[in-house]
Amino acid sequence: MLNERIICAGFGGQGVMLMGQLISYAGMLEDKEVSWLPSYGPEMRGGTANCSVMVSSKPIGSPVIANDATAAIIMNLPSLDKFEVEVLPEGNLLINSSLIERKTKRTDLHVYYIPANDLAVELGNAKVANMIMLGAYLELTKIVSVESVMAALKKTFGESKAHLLKINEEALKKGAEAVTQ
């Protein structure tokens, strides 16, 4: 039975909300039960932002994740400090090691240190660090397909941003490679 509860967290402007939306939209395209609950800090850009995402094979009773996340995708240190305790033992913790130097204090998790910002710069667009983290998460869990995420991204971006689809797809692949090497 599918029942993933994911926290995506970072600074405003890092694409944290988009990660969560794409997982949710892709889940809907695959006829799964989904929820997406955003939470913003005092500022949209630069303030903290996080979202709770659920993807399940059964109806979701509440969109709130309370100390029972199956995974956390963490983009900055304040988010690691706040959310690493929320992940269940044996859950996945993905850490953007480009911006977070400290290691997790937890020894009961599957932890992946992904230099997302560095990999994004290598691809030529620093703004795709979130997609690298998402690609890593998708590779680990197979919760939704990359194809569904790309279909969701195409719909989210619309025609005005269609030129960015290719680099985002490359970023998803780069993220998958980061956890399989």
Summary of the structure (lengths in Angstrom):
residues: 181
radius of gyration: 14.9
end to end distance: 28.3
largest distance: 45.0
contacts: 637
relative contact order: 0.17
helix: 45%
strand: 26%
